[in-house]
């Protein structure tokens, strides 16, 4: 059987906030959650280090990252695709 298998790896979409290191980008992922006690919607964010083999993503780009095996001490995500290019200033 050759069925299309759905990936079990998580994917997130976030904004590149740093591209200073070689082959690595820092991605800020924001999510909106309801406060447990007060019910207000609050923005929570997390930063992830993602592998960028060719250095093609830059600050301001919105990219998709996919979970992978640990590539270094802090890096276990891989940049998979460009969602939106940064606006030229």
N, CA and C of each residue as an Amber inpcrd file, in Angstrom:
protein
   267
   0.8350000  -1.1970000   0.0000000   0.0000000   0.0000000   0.0000000
   0.8750000   1.2540000   0.0000000   0.5030000   2.1940000  -0.8140000
   1.2370000   3.4580000  -0.8630000   0.2720000   4.5860000  -0.5170000
   0.0140000   4.7080000   0.7900000  -0.8740000   5.7580000   1.2740000
  -0.0510000   6.9480000   1.7340000  -0.6280000   8.1310000   1.5900000
   0.0490000   9.3450000   2.0500000   0.0210000   9.3640000   3.5680000
   1.1910000   9.3260000   4.1900000   1.2810000   9.3170000   5.6480000
   1.3690000  10.7500000   6.1670000   0.5130000  11.0770000   7.1330000
   0.5680000  12.4150000   7.7120000   1.7490000  12.4980000   8.6660000
   2.4190000  13.6320000   8.6450000   3.6020000  13.8220000   9.4690000
   3.2180000  13.9720000  10.9460000   3.9780000  13.3270000  11.8100000
   3.7380000  13.4370000  13.2440000   4.5330000  14.5890000  13.8510000
   5.3520000  15.2470000  13.0280000   6.1730000  16.3470000  13.5160000
   5.3480000  17.6230000  13.6160000   5.5920000  18.3770000  14.6970000
   4.8740000  19.6310000  14.8780000   5.4260000  20.6960000  13.9360000
   4.5670000  21.5850000  13.4760000   5.0080000  22.7340000  12.6900000
   4.4620000  23.9980000  13.3370000   5.2780000  25.0470000  13.3290000
   4.8780000  26.3340000  13.8860000   5.2080000  27.4230000  12.8790000
   4.5040000  28.5410000  12.9720000   4.7820000  29.6770000  12.0970000
   5.1470000  30.8680000  12.9790000   6.2820000  31.5070000  12.6580000
   6.7350000  32.6280000  13.4670000   7.6110000  33.5800000  12.6790000
   8.0310000  34.6380000  13.3500000   8.8260000  35.6890000  12.7170000
  10.2870000  35.5520000  13.1120000  11.1720000  35.7050000  12.1310000
  12.6120000  35.6340000  12.3890000  13.0270000  36.9250000  13.0970000
  13.6320000  36.7840000  14.3000000  14.0670000  37.9520000  15.0620000
  15.5840000  38.0850000  15.0820000  16.3150000  37.0090000  14.6810000
  17.7720000  37.0850000  14.6150000  18.2900000  36.1030000  13.5720000
  19.2550000  36.5840000  12.7700000  19.9090000  35.7080000  11.7860000
  21.4210000  35.8940000  11.8550000  21.9140000  36.2780000  13.0300000
  23.3340000  36.5930000  13.1940000  24.2380000  35.3630000  13.1210000
  23.7450000  34.2090000  13.5980000  24.5740000  33.0030000  13.5860000
  24.5080000  32.3020000  12.2420000  25.5720000  31.5950000  11.8980000
  25.5850000  30.8600000  10.6380000  24.7020000  29.6250000  10.7580000
  23.8960000  29.3920000   9.7530000  23.0060000  28.2270000   9.6460000
  21.9500000  28.1450000  10.7430000  21.7150000  29.2480000  11.4600000
  20.7100000  29.2500000  12.5250000  19.9270000  30.5580000  12.5030000
  18.6210000  30.4600000  12.6720000  17.7770000  31.6450000  12.8410000
  17.0000000  31.4970000  14.1410000  16.7110000  32.6190000  14.7890000
  15.8830000  32.6210000  15.9870000  14.4850000  33.0570000  15.5580000
  13.4880000  32.2350000  15.8990000  12.1180000  32.4760000  15.4560000
  11.2280000  32.7310000  16.6640000  10.4750000  33.8380000  16.6300000
   9.5380000  34.1900000  17.6920000   8.1480000  33.7130000  17.2780000
   7.5830000  32.8100000  18.0650000   6.2460000  32.2780000  17.7870000
   5.3050000  32.8320000  18.8430000   4.2670000  33.5530000  18.3970000
   3.2960000  34.1290000  19.3170000   1.9930000  33.3540000  19.2460000
   1.3720000  33.1530000  20.4130000   0.0730000  32.5000000  20.4480000
  -0.8130000  33.2580000  21.4120000  -2.1180000  33.2050000  21.1420000
  -3.0750000  33.9200000  21.9800000  -3.8590000  32.8940000  22.7850000
  -3.8080000  33.0460000  24.1130000  -4.5000000  32.1090000  24.9940000
  -5.3830000  32.8750000  25.9840000  -6.3820000  32.1920000  26.4710000
  -7.2860000  32.7800000  27.4500000  -6.6810000  32.6180000  28.8400000
  -6.6490000  33.6970000  29.6140000  -6.1350000  33.6450000  30.9840000
  -7.0310000  32.7340000  31.8170000  -6.4010000  31.8510000  32.6040000
  -7.1560000  30.8390000  33.3380000  -8.1740000  31.4380000  34.3040000
  -7.7690000  32.4740000  35.0480000  -8.6240000  33.0440000  36.0820000
  -9.5020000  34.1750000  35.5560000  -8.9120000  35.1010000  34.8110000
  -9.6290000  36.3140000  34.4280000 -10.3090000  36.2320000  33.0700000
  -9.9680000  35.2450000  32.2640000 -10.6650000  35.0640000  30.9870000
 -10.2300000  35.9980000  29.8770000  -9.2940000  36.8950000  30.1710000
  -8.8180000  37.8270000  29.1460000  -7.8950000  37.0910000  28.1730000
  -7.9630000  37.4440000  26.8960000  -7.0650000  36.8610000  25.8960000
  -5.7120000  37.5720000  26.0180000  -4.6620000  36.7950000  26.2680000
  -3.3190000  37.3680000  26.3950000  -2.3880000  36.7330000  25.3590000
  -1.4020000  37.4840000  24.9160000  -0.4400000  36.9860000  23.9380000
   0.7400000  36.3700000  24.6800000   1.0570000  35.1370000  24.3600000
   2.2330000  34.4730000  24.9140000   3.1730000  34.1960000  23.7530000
   4.4750000  34.2440000  24.0320000   5.4280000  34.0250000  22.9530000
   6.5490000  33.1070000  23.4020000   7.1400000  32.4290000  22.4380000
   8.2790000  31.5560000  22.6790000   9.2730000  31.7470000  21.5480000
  10.5710000  31.6400000  21.8810000  11.6090000  31.7420000  20.8610000
  12.2020000  30.3600000  20.6240000  12.3990000  30.0350000  19.3640000
  12.9910000  28.7570000  18.9850000  14.1890000  29.0070000  18.0760000
  15.2220000  28.1810000  18.2290000  16.3600000  28.2260000  17.3080000
  16.0820000  27.2020000  16.2240000  16.1540000  27.6300000  14.9690000
  15.8620000  26.7400000  13.8480000  17.0500000  26.6800000  12.8980000
  17.2520000  25.5050000  12.3200000  18.3600000  25.2810000  11.3920000
  18.0060000  25.8730000  10.0320000  18.8980000  26.6950000   9.4990000
  18.7260000  27.3420000   8.1950000  19.9990000  27.0750000   7.3930000
  20.0360000  25.9510000   6.7060000  21.2510000  25.4540000   6.0460000
  21.8920000  26.4670000   5.1080000  21.0820000  27.1270000   4.2740000
  21.6250000  28.0250000   3.2430000  21.6080000  29.4950000   3.6330000
  21.1630000  29.8230000   4.8100000  21.1090000  31.2210000   5.2480000
  20.1490000  32.0540000   4.4260000  19.0160000  31.4690000   4.0360000
  18.0890000  32.1590000   3.1410000  17.0310000  32.9940000   3.8550000
  16.8940000  32.8450000   5.1730000  15.8820000  33.5970000   5.9130000
  16.5390000  34.7200000   6.7070000  15.8760000  35.8800000   6.7290000
  16.4510000  37.0640000   7.3600000  15.4530000  37.6910000   8.3230000
  15.9360000  38.6550000   9.1120000  15.1120000  39.3100000  10.1320000
  13.8440000  39.8950000   9.4980000  12.7020000  39.6030000  10.1130000
  11.4210000  40.1190000   9.6360000  10.6280000  39.1290000   8.7970000
  11.2930000  38.1030000   8.2640000  10.5950000  37.0870000   7.4730000
   9.6790000  36.2680000   8.3760000   8.5240000  35.8900000   7.8560000
   7.6390000  34.9650000   8.5570000   7.8660000  33.6020000   7.9240000
   8.2840000  32.6200000   8.7530000   8.6240000  31.3040000   8.2290000
   7.9120000  30.1970000   8.9950000   7.9210000  29.0080000   8.3960000
   7.3870000  27.8240000   9.0510000   8.5570000  26.9770000   9.5210000
   8.4740000  26.4980000  10.7700000   9.5280000  25.6290000  11.2880000
   8.9170000  24.2800000  11.6560000   9.7170000  23.2240000  11.4900000
   9.2620000  21.8650000  11.7580000  10.1730000  21.2180000  12.7820000
   9.5910000  20.4590000  13.6870000  10.3320000  19.7560000  14.7190000
  11.2660000  18.7320000  14.0770000  12.4610000  18.5600000  14.6540000
  13.4110000  17.5770000  14.1300000  14.2070000  16.9850000  15.2820000
  15.1580000  16.1480000  14.9460000  16.0320000  15.5930000  15.9760000
  16.9080000  16.7160000  16.5180000  17.4650000  16.5850000  17.7150000
  18.3510000  17.6270000  18.2420000  19.5660000  17.8300000  17.3470000
  19.7690000  19.0740000  16.9070000  20.8970000  19.4080000  16.0410000
  22.0340000  20.0390000  16.8350000  21.7140000  20.5940000  17.9980000
  22.7170000  21.1500000  18.9010000  22.0630000  21.2230000  20.2800000
  22.7230000  21.8930000  21.2120000  22.1970000  22.0000000  22.5750000
  20.8100000  22.6570000  22.6130000  20.6220000  23.7050000  21.8160000
  19.3620000  24.4510000  21.8600000  18.5440000  24.3370000  20.5820000
  19.0620000  23.6700000  19.5730000  18.4200000  23.6950000  18.2520000
  17.8270000  22.3420000  17.8960000  16.4850000  22.2610000  17.8750000
  15.8360000  21.0430000  17.4180000  14.6220000  21.3400000  16.5380000
  14.7270000  22.3950000  15.7610000  13.7300000  22.7680000  14.7650000
  14.4650000  23.0590000  13.4550000  13.7660000  22.8900000  12.3350000
  14.3390000  23.1670000  11.0170000  13.4010000  24.1210000  10.2910000
  13.9700000  25.1790000   9.6940000  13.1760000  26.1150000   8.9010000
  12.7800000  25.4160000   7.6020000  11.4630000  25.3000000   7.3400000
  11.0140000  24.5330000   6.1770000  10.5750000  25.3940000   5.0030000
   9.8610000  26.4910000   5.2590000   9.4200000  27.2960000   4.1130000
   9.1820000  28.7460000   4.5200000   9.2610000  29.6090000   3.5170000
   8.9990000  31.0380000   3.6940000   7.5030000  31.2790000   3.5370000
   6.8850000  31.8690000   4.5460000   5.4680000  32.1850000   4.4710000
   5.2770000  33.5920000   3.9110000   6.0730000  34.5330000   4.4500000
   5.9580000  35.9340000   4.0080000   7.3160000  36.6090000   4.1160000
   7.7320000  37.2680000   3.0500000   8.9960000  37.9690000   3.0190000
   8.8780000  39.2600000   3.8320000   9.9760000  39.6730000   4.4690000
   9.9750000  40.9140000   5.2480000   9.7430000  42.1170000   4.3260000
   8.9820000  43.0700000   4.8090000   8.7150000  44.2780000   4.0280000
   9.9900000  45.0990000   3.8990000  10.3480000  45.5040000   2.6900000
  11.5350000  46.3100000   2.4550000  11.3190000  47.7250000   2.9910000
  12.2680000  48.2040000   3.7660000  12.1370000  49.5420000   4.3860000
  12.7970000  50.5690000   3.5060000
